[in-house]
Amino acid sequence: MLEPERYELFSGPAYQFTPDRRDFFKILGGGIVVLLMLPDQAASQESGVSARTGGGTGLPKAAAAWMHIGEDGIVKFFTGKVEVGQNSRTALTQAVAEELHTPVESIEMVMGDTDLTPFDMGTFGSRTTPTMAPQLRRVAISAREWLLDLAAEQWRADSATLKIDNGRVQGPSGKTASFGELTKGKNLVKEVGAGPVSKPRGESVPKVNGRAMVTGHHPYTPDIKRSGMLHGRILRPSAFDAKLTSIDATGVAKFPGVQVVRDGNFVGIVGPEAHTLPRALAAIHAEWKTEPQPGSKDLFAYLRPAAPPPAAPGTLEATYNIAYIAHVPLEPRAAVAEWAAGRLTVWTGTQRPFGVRTELAQAFQIPESQVRVIVPDTGSGYGGKHTGECAIEAARLAKAAGKPVKLVWTREEEFTWAYFRPAGVIDIRSATGKDGIITNWEFHNYNSGGSGIETPYEIAHKQIQFHAVKSPLRQGSYRGLAATANHFARESHMDDMARAAEIDPLEFRYRNLKDPRMHAVLEAAAKQFGWGKSKPKPNHGFGIACGFEKGGYVASCAEVAVDPGTKRIKLERVVTAFECGAIVNPEHLTNQVEGAVVMGIGGALFEALEFEDGKILNGKLSRYRVPRFSDLPKLETILIDRKDLDSAGAGETPIVALAPSTGNAIFNAVGVRLRTLPMVLPGTKT
């Protein structure tokens, strides 16, 4: 079931132009291959829901290989998940190494290649750890048992007396054999079904390929080179939804080797040198037809035009506003496309390789079997790289040029033509008894989405609704989806209810909670922060917030300082307690939590898109404020390891408590409740 705010997965194709069992050993070579037959639950998580979201309504009919041990001893595991900076390559490799009893360095994780990896719906929703890691563990367990059986057969021994240690099978008589020695000369295929898997050990294994990344040797999509490759640029419309009425491209002739490609509203250029293309593109004179569109100044009135009716006596009501923000990935969209004998291969940074394969097949009206998508490790996604427009654009240019084409979006294109985190308006009404127990709760979210909309608090009477609205901007998935907006509104409102009831905000939450896991993260964060033990200094404030999303629980305590002259807000300290079941890798989980907190600072205090009549007005980093090193508070992270629970993903949940805990701290400091993200105090001097 896809969350409603994944708008980009429900929209139509970006472009549409007018024009039996896999032979595993032929592809992979001799050795042994393990196939995994997924249980129904895993299948529903990892299969597509429509052609638009990845093809098919279940698992593909052809079985897919999940592991191959070659005659050379190299162990390869295959997954459709991709690495976009969340460290899934390391986490999955670690899971396999633990079950196969072999060093992490001896395993190669092949990810996101539609010709080689099993079908996967996509890398989103914090699903890699809870769904893919157990699957690969099952494969590794089966392979381990099979290797022991092969050794027992070869040595004529009882497999129960054998073991695998450090990547070698060992026998009681001192015999040892490598995996390659056992698989040499064999072409074996084994299928394995569902079964229990062990919990992760919780060890901090170094990042796979970490040295290559920090030394610049690790290739990303912009590093891909193909023989005879050209470079491309796209002519963008003057505004969203603009229609091309006329074009004069004669000025491009003065740029040697540059070719103009036009297909309906699609116009692009290709040439041998990337640095000449901006000037060649500027030589094209185009006329566009546009229609008036709402702007950012009118946004919230547009999203919820009618004010809510008057509240009943004793009801606390408030409205919260959420601005559109951009993903701002370190690596803008990029793709390299190559046609050969009617078959298309595209290297691109995407979170949905199989979904992009479907989009390419639809755009060019060719079978998906004639399209291959390869995803190099990608410089961040944050939910913003689900769609394949850059891949399609590169493929269209390559088709016209008859040569491979590399297309790398500029930072301005990434800011303007990608999709954005949805804006929203949230109305809340509530009532609290004299004992501090919430008696009524009414929550309406307009446009931003339904993730995290359900309250974790025990409330007798509640009404919670999401209302879809036609957005003036293209919008879609963003880290945490609408959970950030919904938690900001709910946890800010919780503090206002606590103040009205004259109860400490932490105690007020405890009184209305029955979930022991939420109670545990609140208690851990408050204890580390020293909640209630001291009062903040002048112009400083303390705030607390908690939340639940994607199987994880988080609580944050924040300290802010407000400059009395400039009114600027500075986060001084953030304590975050996080629990996501059994921990896979503590060091990398800490990185995930802290990365989410830092990213959350932007949406809480700085980030907002400005637009008018279909044009982005601040589409460059010089005008769009993201967190800087000088903005970073002291970060303290507490991890609660629940070995008794399955692991949940951690890529999104830690972001949701930062904005409300910061807002609550601002109120504590200056007595002003800020109900719009980003939060800016009246009279702030920039």
Backbone hydrogen bonds, N-H to C=O, Kabsch-Sander energy under -0.5 kcal/mol:
donor,donor_aa,acceptor,acceptor_aa,energy
6,R,3,E,-1.9
7,Y,5,E,-1.9
9,L,6,R,-1.7
10,F,7,Y,-1.6
11,S,7,Y,-0.8
17,F,363,A,-2.7
22,R,63,A,-0.6
24,F,22,R,-1.8
26,K,23,D,-0.6
27,I,23,D,-1.4
28,L,24,F,-3.5
29,G,25,F,-1.4
31,G,186,K,-2.9
32,I,69,I,-1.9
33,V,188,L,-2.4
34,V,67,M,-2.0
35,L,190,K,-3.5
36,L,64,A,-0.7
37,M,35,L,-0.6
37,M,192,V,-2.7
38,L,36,L,-0.7
43,A,39,P,-2.6
44,S,40,D,-2.4
45,Q,41,Q,-1.5
46,E,42,A,-2.4
47,S,43,A,-1.7
48,G,55,G,-0.6
54,G,51,A,-0.9
55,G,50,S,-2.1
66,W,34,V,-2.4
67,M,34,V,-1.1
68,H,76,K,-2.7
69,I,32,I,-2.2
70,G,68,H,-0.6
70,G,74,I,-2.0
71,E,30,G,-0.7
73,G,70,G,-1.9
75,V,106,S,-1.1
76,K,68,H,-2.8
76,K,74,I,-0.6
77,F,108,E,-2.4
78,F,66,W,-2.2
79,T,110,V,-2.4
84,V,82,V,-0.7
91,A,87,N,-2.1
92,L,88,S,-2.8
93,T,89,R,-2.0
94,Q,90,T,-2.7
95,A,91,A,-1.9
96,V,92,L,-2.0
97,A,93,T,-2.7
98,E,94,Q,-2.1
99,E,95,A,-1.4
100,L,96,V,-2.6
101,H,97,A,-1.1
102,T,97,A,-1.5
106,S,103,P,-1.4
107,I,104,V,-1.7
108,E,75,V,-2.7
109,M,107,I,-0.5
110,V,77,F,-3.2
110,V,108,E,-0.8
111,M,109,M,-0.6
112,G,79,T,-1.7
112,G,81,K,-0.7
114,T,373,V,-2.4
116,L,113,D,-1.4
117,T,113,D,-3.2
121,M,46,E,-1.0
123,T,351,Q,-3.2
124,F,122,G,-1.1
127,R,124,F,-0.8
131,T,127,R,-2.0
132,M,127,R,-0.8
132,M,128,T,-1.3
133,A,128,T,-1.6
135,Q,131,T,-1.0
136,L,132,M,-2.5
137,R,133,A,-2.2
138,R,134,P,-2.1
139,V,135,Q,-1.9
140,A,136,L,-2.5
141,I,137,R,-2.7
142,S,138,R,-2.2
143,A,139,V,-2.5
144,R,140,A,-2.6
145,E,141,I,-2.4
146,W,142,S,-2.2
147,L,143,A,-2.7
148,L,144,R,-2.0
149,D,145,E,-1.9
150,L,146,W,-2.5
151,A,147,L,-2.3
152,A,148,L,-2.5
153,E,149,D,-2.4
154,Q,150,L,-2.3
155,W,151,A,-2.8
156,R,152,A,-1.0
157,A,152,A,-2.2
159,S,157,A,-0.5
161,T,158,D,-2.2
162,L,159,S,-1.6
163,K,170,Q,-2.0
165,D,168,R,-2.6
167,G,101,H,-2.5
168,R,165,D,-1.3
169,V,177,A,-2.8
170,Q,163,K,-3.5
171,G,175,K,-2.8
174,G,171,G,-1.5
177,A,169,V,-1.8
179,F,167,G,-0.6
182,L,178,S,-1.4
183,T,179,F,-1.7
184,K,180,G,-1.4
186,K,183,T,-1.9
188,L,31,G,-2.0
190,K,33,V,-2.4
192,V,35,L,-2.2
203,E,584,V,-0.7
205,V,203,E,-1.3
210,G,207,K,-1.8
213,M,209,N,-1.8
214,V,210,G,-2.1
215,T,211,R,-1.5
216,G,213,M,-0.8
217,H,212,A,-1.8
218,H,212,A,-1.7
223,D,220,Y,-2.0
224,I,220,Y,-0.5
224,I,221,T,-1.8
229,M,226,R,-1.9
230,L,404,P,-3.1
231,H,271,G,-3.1
232,G,406,K,-2.2
233,R,269,I,-2.0
235,L,267,V,-2.9
236,R,234,I,-0.7
240,F,614,G,-2.1
242,A,239,A,-1.7
243,K,289,K,-2.3
245,T,287,E,-2.8
246,S,287,E,-1.3
248,D,285,H,-2.5
251,G,283,A,-0.5
252,V,249,A,-1.6
253,A,250,T,-1.5
254,K,251,G,-0.9
255,F,252,V,-2.2
258,V,255,F,-1.8
259,Q,270,V,-2.7
261,V,268,G,-3.4
263,D,266,F,-2.9
266,F,263,D,-1.9
267,V,265,N,-0.5
268,G,261,V,-2.8
269,I,233,R,-2.6
270,V,259,Q,-2.0
271,G,231,H,-2.2
276,T,273,E,-0.9
277,L,273,E,-0.6
277,L,274,A,-0.9
280,A,276,T,-1.8
281,L,277,L,-2.9
282,A,278,P,-1.8
283,A,279,R,-0.8
283,A,280,A,-0.6
284,I,281,L,-1.6
285,H,248,D,-2.5
285,H,283,A,-0.5
286,A,284,I,-0.6
287,E,246,S,-2.6
289,K,243,K,-3.0
290,T,288,W,-0.5
296,S,611,F,-2.6
298,D,295,G,-1.0
299,L,296,S,-0.8
302,Y,298,D,-1.8
303,L,299,L,-2.4
304,R,300,F,-1.8
307,A,305,P,-0.5
315,T,312,A,-1.6
316,L,430,S,-3.0
317,E,315,T,-0.6
318,A,428,I,-2.1
320,Y,426,I,-2.9
321,N,675,R,-2.5
322,I,424,G,-2.9
323,A,677,L,-1.5
325,I,421,R,-0.8
331,E,379,G,-2.2
335,A,407,L,-2.3
336,V,347,W,-2.4
337,A,405,V,-2.5
338,E,345,T,-2.3
340,A,343,R,-2.6
343,R,340,A,-1.9
344,L,370,Q,-2.9
345,T,338,E,-2.7
346,V,372,R,-2.6
347,W,336,V,-2.7
348,T,346,V,-0.6
348,T,374,I,-2.1
349,G,334,A,-1.1
350,T,348,T,-0.9
351,Q,385,K,-3.3
352,R,385,K,-0.6
356,V,352,R,-2.7
357,R,353,P,-2.0
358,T,354,F,-1.9
359,E,355,G,-2.1
360,L,356,V,-2.6
361,A,357,R,-2.4
362,Q,358,T,-2.4
363,A,359,E,-2.6
364,F,360,L,-2.1
365,Q,361,A,-0.8
366,I,361,A,-1.8
370,Q,367,P,-1.8
371,V,368,E,-1.9
372,R,344,L,-2.7
374,I,346,V,-2.8
375,V,112,G,-2.0
378,T,83,E,-2.7
380,S,378,T,-2.4
384,G,381,G,-2.6
392,I,388,G,-2.5
393,E,389,E,-2.5
394,A,390,C,-2.4
395,A,391,A,-2.2
396,R,392,I,-2.4
397,L,393,E,-2.1
398,A,394,A,-2.4
399,K,395,A,-2.2
400,A,396,R,-1.7
401,A,397,L,-2.5
402,G,398,A,-2.1
403,K,398,A,-0.7
405,V,337,A,-2.1
406,K,230,L,-2.6
407,L,335,A,-3.1
408,V,232,G,-0.5
409,W,333,R,-2.8
409,W,407,L,-0.5
414,E,410,T,-2.3
415,F,411,R,-2.2
416,T,412,E,-1.6
417,W,413,E,-3.3
418,A,413,E,-0.5
418,A,414,E,-0.7
420,F,474,R,-1.8
421,R,325,I,-2.7
424,G,322,I,-2.2
425,V,446,Y,-1.4
426,I,320,Y,-2.9
427,D,444,H,-2.4
428,I,318,A,-2.7
429,R,442,E,-2.4
430,S,316,L,-2.0
431,A,440,N,-1.8
433,G,437,I,-2.9
436,G,433,G,-1.9
439,T,431,A,-2.6
440,N,431,A,-1.5
441,W,461,H,-1.5
442,E,429,R,-3.1
443,F,463,Q,-3.0
444,H,427,D,-2.7
445,N,465,Q,-2.7
446,Y,425,V,-3.0
446,Y,444,H,-0.5
447,N,445,N,-0.7
447,N,467,H,-2.7
448,S,446,Y,-1.1
453,I,450,G,-1.8
458,E,512,N,-2.6
459,I,457,Y,-0.7
460,A,438,I,-0.7
461,H,439,T,-1.1
462,K,460,A,-0.5
463,Q,441,W,-2.8
465,Q,443,F,-2.7
467,H,445,N,-3.5
468,A,466,F,-0.5
471,S,469,V,-0.6
476,G,420,F,-2.6
479,R,382,Y,-1.1
481,L,478,Y,-4.2
483,A,480,G,-2.0
484,T,481,L,-0.8
486,N,482,A,-2.9
487,H,483,A,-2.5
488,F,484,T,-2.1
489,A,485,A,-2.2
490,R,486,N,-2.5
491,E,487,H,-2.9
492,S,488,F,-1.6
493,H,489,A,-2.2
494,M,490,R,-2.1
495,D,491,E,-1.4
496,D,492,S,-1.7
497,M,493,H,-2.4
498,A,494,M,-2.4
499,R,495,D,-2.4
500,A,496,D,-2.3
501,A,497,M,-2.0
502,E,499,R,-1.0
503,I,498,A,-2.8
508,F,504,D,-2.9
509,R,505,P,-1.6
510,Y,506,L,-2.4
511,R,507,E,-2.3
512,N,508,F,-0.9
512,N,509,R,-0.8
513,L,510,Y,-1.3
519,H,515,D,-2.2
520,A,516,P,-2.0
521,V,517,R,-1.7
522,L,518,M,-2.1
523,E,519,H,-2.5
524,A,520,A,-2.3
525,A,521,V,-2.5
526,A,522,L,-2.6
527,K,523,E,-2.2
528,Q,524,A,-2.1
529,F,525,A,-2.3
530,G,526,A,-1.7
531,W,526,A,-2.6
533,K,530,G,-2.0
534,S,530,G,-0.5
540,H,537,K,-2.0
541,G,560,V,-2.0
543,G,558,A,-2.3
545,A,556,S,-1.9
547,G,554,V,-2.6
549,E,552,G,-2.0
552,G,549,E,-2.2
553,Y,579,E,-2.8
554,V,547,G,-2.5
555,A,577,A,-2.0
556,S,545,A,-2.8
557,C,575,V,-2.5
558,A,543,G,-2.7
559,E,573,R,-2.5
560,V,541,G,-2.2
561,A,570,K,-2.7
562,V,539,N,-2.9
563,D,561,A,-0.5
563,D,568,R,-2.3
567,K,563,D,-2.3
570,K,561,A,-2.7
572,E,559,E,-3.0
573,R,559,E,-1.5
574,V,634,K,-2.8
575,V,557,C,-2.8
576,T,574,V,-0.5
576,T,636,E,-2.9
577,A,555,A,-2.8
578,F,638,I,-2.7
579,E,553,Y,-2.5
580,C,581,G,-0.5
580,C,640,I,-0.5
582,A,645,L,-0.9
589,L,585,N,-2.5
590,T,586,P,-2.4
591,N,587,E,-1.7
592,Q,588,H,-2.0
593,V,589,L,-2.5
594,E,590,T,-2.8
595,G,591,N,-2.6
596,A,592,Q,-2.2
597,V,593,V,-2.2
598,V,594,E,-2.5
599,M,595,G,-2.4
600,G,596,A,-2.4
601,I,597,V,-1.2
601,I,598,V,-0.5
602,G,598,V,-0.8
602,G,599,M,-0.7
603,G,599,M,-1.1
604,A,600,G,-1.9
605,L,601,I,-2.4
606,F,602,G,-2.4
607,E,602,G,-3.2
609,L,324,Y,-2.3
612,E,615,K,-2.0
613,D,293,Q,-0.9
614,G,294,P,-0.5
615,K,612,E,-1.5
617,L,610,E,-3.4
618,N,610,E,-0.8
620,K,618,N,-1.1
623,R,620,K,-2.1
624,Y,620,K,-1.3
625,R,623,R,-0.6
626,V,624,Y,-0.5
631,D,628,R,-1.6
632,L,628,R,-0.5
632,L,629,F,-1.3
634,K,572,E,-2.4
636,E,574,V,-2.4
638,I,576,T,-3.1
639,L,637,T,-0.5
640,I,578,F,-2.6
640,I,638,I,-0.5
641,D,639,L,-0.7
642,R,581,G,-2.1
642,R,640,I,-0.7
643,K,641,D,-0.8
645,L,642,R,-2.0
648,A,580,C,-2.8
649,G,126,S,-0.7
655,I,652,E,-1.9
656,V,653,T,-1.9
658,L,655,I,-0.8
659,A,655,I,-0.6
661,S,657,A,-1.8
662,T,658,L,-2.2
663,G,659,A,-2.8
664,N,660,P,-2.6
665,A,661,S,-1.6
666,I,662,T,-2.3
667,F,663,G,-2.1
668,N,664,N,-2.0
669,A,665,A,-1.6
670,V,666,I,-2.6
671,G,667,F,-2.5
674,L,672,V,-0.7
675,R,673,R,-0.6
677,L,321,N,-2.8
679,M,604,A,-3.4
680,V,678,P,-0.6
684,T,681,L,-1.6
685,K,566,T,-2.4
686,T,684,T,-0.5
